[in-house]
Amino acid sequence: MNPRSPRKFAPFSPLPLALALALALGGCASRKVEIEPIPEMQVPDKWSAGALTDVAHAEQLWPDSDWWKQFGSSELTALVDEGQHNNFEIAAAFSRVKQAEAQARIAGAPLLPNVELDTSAARDFPISGGSPVNSASAALQVSYEVDFWGKNRAGRDAAEASLRANRYDRETVALTVTSGIVSTYLQVLSLRDRLEIARQNVSTAERVLRLVEAQSRAGSASPLDLARQRSALANQKALIPDLQQQEQDAQTALAILLGRPPQNFTVQEKGLARIQMPRISAGLPSELLTRRPDIRRAEANLAAANANVAVARAALFPSITLTASTGAQSNALLSLFDGPNLFASIGAGLIAPIFDGGRLKNQRDLAIAQKEELVQVYRQSVINSLSEVEKALGAIRSLEERYRLKRGEVDQARFAFDLSEIRFRAGAEDLMVVLDTQRILSDAQNQLGQIKLQRLQATVSLYKALGGGWHDEATGNGVMP
């Protein structure tokens, strides 16, 4: 048996012992950080604007995750899918999530030992003569900070909460972009309807002008009547270029949301005629706190702030670091790992703040103040979300009534114009009556189209205010089964 063989392994035995000691002390001494709970918010039992509050039915009436399909447009569905994949804001939010994931991994690293390998080799040449001398060293160093006060654990918790906040932010951005796509698409179609109405009004004004011109040639219409009708026709034509520009601007905005160059983008649908009017209930207000990603983001930011307070408090106390090292050093490379050249050491260090000019205390106070700010931000987020749903419900109810009344007004205005035109042809009515009824009909038609768009966009706002059927995969909250 080689007598040197036992000496090769004996010097390495303190390293596993040091590692075991470090991990044992770290596991026993580290304290669990107590994160303050999210403050409770009092929410109403029902919506004052009037909504279904029966829980048994509310489960079936909450928005689906693909709520935009309720408008019945295959083109809209395709555009939403494209926007969710190509929108630059969503892509940027996804990149922020990846950054937060890396930050969370970085923050978790101090909970594990730090191992480093240090090696060196040299060849010395004596100036006065003699043979060169080779030297080499290798050392494996392990250090571990005992998380006695929970500082490192709190830092990891803060980073993980920030990661959740970034994920919720990505969902918030996606919901905002999706709502923007749907709303802008509806605006394009509404403008096309208004353009069609404007062209029809021009055609009507031209028909009346031809009648006035014929009566003028027959001597039954004055030059003043002729000038008035030509002025009315010019006024109707002047509305078209502005509407065309508005339609083009809306298409450009939609192309940007889709991540497309606007020059080659065109909406195929001609108007709102085939768009369905979705029916939706708001469910229960208490469910809103778990269905909106922006509220969950505020909660995650508050949790991160709570953890940062724990980090700042722990920094006021001493920190304990355990170290262990083993290695070899020799003046000859070939004998580097011979027994006599091997070494090992174990150590422990304690660092305690004595005087820092109040820096650590002020950092703790700063973290507490930041947490208190985020408490108010969270409360404000809840109040804002409740008010957004309330406003959307009120707008839908009001616009439905306005649309019903305005549609009746349009029917009566069209009847009045048709009757005045007939009476004017028969010579029983003055041209001013025809012009007046024509203007009233044109205004009522435009207002009816705008109210229809507002009603549809109010539904989009309600979908958005309710979280758009969002589901929190991390906690299981979101769409009801």
N, C-alpha and C positions, 0 to 999 in steps of 0.2 A: 504494500500500500504506500502510496506517495505521502510522506509526512507533511507536505505543504498544503495538501488539498483541504483540510479543515479550515485553515487560516484564510482561504479565499472567500468564504461565505460568512464567517463570523462577524466581520466588521459591518456587514449590510443589515444585520438584524435590528438595529435601532430604528431604521426607517419605517417598517411596518408598524412598530410600536408607536412611533410619533404620529403616524397617520391615524391609527386607531384612537390614540389619546385626543388628538385634535377633533376628530369627528364626534367622539363621545362627549367631550366638553361642549362642543358646539350644539349637539342635539339636546343636551340636558340644560345648558345654561340659557339658550336663546329663548326669549319670551314671545308668546303670541301677541301680535299687535291688535289691540282692541279698536276696531273701526267703528266710529259712531254711526248709528243707523240713519237712513234717509229720513228727514223730517216728514211727519204726516201732514197731509193736506186735506182739508175739509172740502169735499166736492158735493154738489147738489144731487138730489135723488132723481131729478128729471130736468129736461130742457124746457125753458119757459116758452120757446118758440113753438113747442108742440111736437112731440115725437113719441114713437112707441116705446114704452118703458116696461113692458111685460117681458121678463127674462126668458120665458119659454119661447117667445117669438124673436127676441132680439138676437138669439144665437143664429138665426137663419137670415137675418137682414143686415148683418154687418158686411162692409164691402169685401168683395173677393180680391185676391191679389192681382188679378187681371181685369180690374174694374173697367178699363177703357173699352173692353169688348162689348159692354152694355150699350154702347152707342150704335152698334150694328154696322160698323164700317170696316170692311176687310183692309182697305187702304190705310186707315188709321192704325189698325192693329199691326200692320207691317212696318209703318213708320215708327211706332213706339218701340218695336223690337229692334229696329235699326238704331234708334237713338240710344237705347240702353246699352248697346254694344259699342257705339262709335262716338258718343258724346265725350268731348275733351274734359269737361268738369268731372264727370264720373270717373274717367281714367285717372285724373289727378287725385281724386279722393281715394281711389284704389292704391295709388302709389303712396299716399300718406299712411294707409293701413300697413303696407309693407314696411315703411319706416318705423311705425310703432311696434310692429312685431320684432324687428331687429333691436329696438330700444328695450323691449321687455326681456329679450334674451341677454342683452348686456347687463340689465339690472339684476338678473338672476345669477350672474356669474360669481359675485362675492359670497354667495352661500356655499360655494364649493371651494376646496383647497386650490391654491395656485402652485403649479409645478413648473420649474424652470431647469433647463440643462445648460450648464456653462462649461465650455471646453476651450482649451488653448494649447498651442504647441509653439516651441521656439527653438532656434539653433544659435548658440552664442559662439562668437569667434574671438578668442583672446587677442588683444592687441600686441602683447609682448611675446606672442608665440605659444605654441602648444596646440593640442588637439581641440577641435570644436566640441562643444558640449550640447547635447540634445536635452530638452526638458519638455514636459507635457503635464497637463492637469485636466481633470474632468470632475464635475460636481453636479449632483442632482439636489436641488433645493426645493423644499415644500414649505409653504406658509399658509396659515389659515387664521382668519379673524373670527374669534368667538362672537357670535351675534347675541351677546348677553342681553342687550337692551332692545333687541328686535329692530335695529336700524336697517340692516341689510334686507331683512324680510319685508319691512315696511316699504323700502325702496322698490323691491320687486312688485309688491302689491300696487304701488302707485303706478308703475310702468304698465302693469296688466290692466289697471283701470283706464289708463290713457289709451291703451290698445282697444278696449271695448268702446271708449268714447269715439275713437276714429272709425271703428266699424259702424257705429250708429250714425256717425256723420256721413259716411259713404251712403248709407241707406236714405238719409235725409236728402242728400244731393240727388240721388236717383229718383226719389219721389218728386222733388221739385222739378227736375228735368222732365220727367214723364208728364206731370201736370202741365208744364209749359208747352210740351209738344201737343197735347190734346187741346188745350185752350187756343193755341195759335192756329192749329189746323181748323178748328171751328170758326175762328175769326176770318181765315181765308175764304171759307165757304160762305160765311155771312156777307162778306164784301162782294162776292160774286153774285149773291142774290140781290144785293142793293144795286149792283151794276145792271143786272137784268131789269130791275124795276125802273132804273133811270133811263135805260134804252126804250122801255115800253112807254114811259112818260114822254120821251122825245118823239116817238112814233105817234102818240096821241096828239101832241102839240102840233105836229106836222099835219095831221089829218084835219084838225080844227083850222089851221092856217090856210089849208087849201079851200076849206069852206068859206072862210072870211074873204079870201082873194076872189072867189067866184061871186060872192055877194057884192064885193067892191066893184067888180066889173059890171055887175047888174045895177049898181047905184044904190043898193040897199044897205051897204056898210060904208062907214066913213073912213077916211085915211087914218083917223085916230084909232079906230078899231083894228085896222091892219097893223099899225105900229105897235099897239099893245100886244097883239098875238105874236108878232115877230120877236118882241122883247121877251115874252114868256118862253118861246122856243129857244132863244139864245140862253136864257137862264137855265133851262133844263139841260142843254148841251154842256154848259159850263161845269155841271156837277160831275160829268163822266171822267175827265182827266184826273181830278183829285181822288176819286174812288179807285181808278186804275193804279195810281201811285200807292195808295194805301194797301191795295191788294198785293202789289209787288213787294212793298216793304214787309208785309206779313209773311209772304213766301220766303223772303230773304232771312227773316228771323227764324222761321221754321227750319230752313236749310242749315243755319248755324247750330241749332239745337241738335240736328242730326249729324253734325260733323261733316257736312258736305259743302263744296263751293256753291254759292247761290246761282251762278251763271247757268248751270245745266240742270236746275231743279225746277220741277213743275208739279203741282198737285193736280191729280187727274179728275177728282170729283168736281161736279159743276155747281153744287149748292147744298143747302141743308135739307132738301126735300126728303132724302132717304136716311137722314140721321134720326135715330130713335131717341126719345126722351126717357132716360132711366128713372126708375122710381127707387128710392132708397130711404131707409130709416137710420137714425143716428144711434140706436141702441141706448145703452146706459152710460151716463157721464163717468161713473166710476171705472168703467172698462178703458176709458181713454188713456189712463196713465200707463198702461202696459201695451198700448197699440201704436203709440207715436214714437218713432226713432229719435226725434229731437228731445223728447222728455227723457228717454233712456240715456241719451248722450249727456244731458245735464246731470242725471244721477251718477253716471260714471265719472264725470269730471269732479263731482263732489266727493266721491269715494277716493279718487286720486288725491284730492286736496287733504282729506282726512289722513291718508297714509303719509303725505308729505309733512303734516304736522307731527306725526309719530317719528319720522326721520329727524326732523329738526329738534325735537325733544331729546331723542337718544344721543344726538351729537353733543349734548351738554355733559354727558357722563363719560367715564373712562372707557377706552377700547382695549381689548386684550387680543394679542396676536401670538399664535404658536408657530414655531419654526422648527424645521428639521432638515438636515442636509447629510449627504453621504457622497463620497467621491474618492478620487485617487490623485496623487501627484508624484512625479518621479523625474529624475534627471536623465532618464533613458526611456525612450519610447517603448522599447520592447519589454521593459519591466514595469510598465505603468500599473498593471493590475496585480502585481505581486503583493502578497499579504502585508508586508511592512509599509507599503506606500498607501494603503487604504485608510480612510478616516470617516467618522460619522459624528454628528453633533445634534443635540436637541436643545431648544431654548424657548423662552416665553418672554413677551414684553408687554408692558402696560403703559398706555399714553393717556394722560388725563389733562384736560384744559385747566389752566390756572388763571391766566389773564390774557384776554384777546380783545380788550377794549369794548366788550359788549357785543362782538360780532355774532357769536352763536345765539345769544339771548335774543338779539334783534332779528336774526333769521327765523327763530321760533315764532316771535311775535308776527313777523311777516307772513309765515305760513298760516298762522291762526286767522289773521285778517283776510287772507286770500280765501280760506275755507268759508269764513263768514260771508264773504261776497258771493261765493258760489251757492250758498244756501239761499240767498235772495234771488239769484239767477234761476235756480231750480223752481222756486215758488212762482216767479214771474213766468217761467215757461209753462207751468201748469195753468195759471190764470189765462195766459194768452191762448193756449190750446182750447180751453173751455169757451173763451169768447169767440174764437174763430168758428167753432162748430155752431155756436148760437147765432152768429151773424149769417152764416151760410144757410141755416135752417130758416131764419127770418127772411132772407133774400129770396129763397125758393118760394116760400109761401106768398110773399108780396108779388113776385114776378109772375107767378101763375095767375093771380087775380088780375094783374095789369094786362097780361097777355090776353086773357079772356075778354076783358073790357075793350082793349084796343082792337081786337079782331072784329068785335061788333061795330066799333067805330069805322073800321075800314070798309066793312060791308055797306054801312049806311052812306059813307062818303062816295063809294063807287056808284051806288044807286043814285045819289044826288047828282053826280057828274053826268052819268048816262042820261038822266032825265033833263038836265039843263041843256045838254047837247041836242037832244031831240027837240026841245022847245025852241032852241036857237035856230035850228034848221027850219022850223016852221014859222020863224019870225015872231014867236011869242015871248022870247026872253032876250035880255040884253047880253052882250058879249062879256061884260064885267062879271055877270053871274057865272058864266062858263069858266072864266079865268079863276074866279075865286074857288069854285068847287074843284077845279083841276088842281089848284095849289093845296087845298085841304086834303085831297086824296093822296097826292104825292107825299106830303108830310106824314100822313097817317101810315102809309105803306112803309116808309123809311123807319118810323118809330116802331112799327110792329116787328120789322126785321131785327132792329137793335134789341128789343125786349126779348125776342126769341134767343138771340145770341147770349144775352145776359143770363137768361134762364139756364141755358146749357152750361155756361161758364160757372154759374153758381153751383151746379151739380158737381163740376170738376173741383171747385173750391171745397165742397163738402167732403168729397172723396179724399182730398188732400188733408183736410182738417182732421179726418178720422184715421189718418195714418195710411190710407190707400191699401188696406188689407195686409199691412206689413206683419210679418211673423218673426219673432225673436227666437232664432234657433238656439241661442245660448241658454235661455231660461225656459223655453217652451211657451212663452207668452205670445200672444198675437191672435191669429185667426182662430176662432172657436172651432172645435171639431164638429 
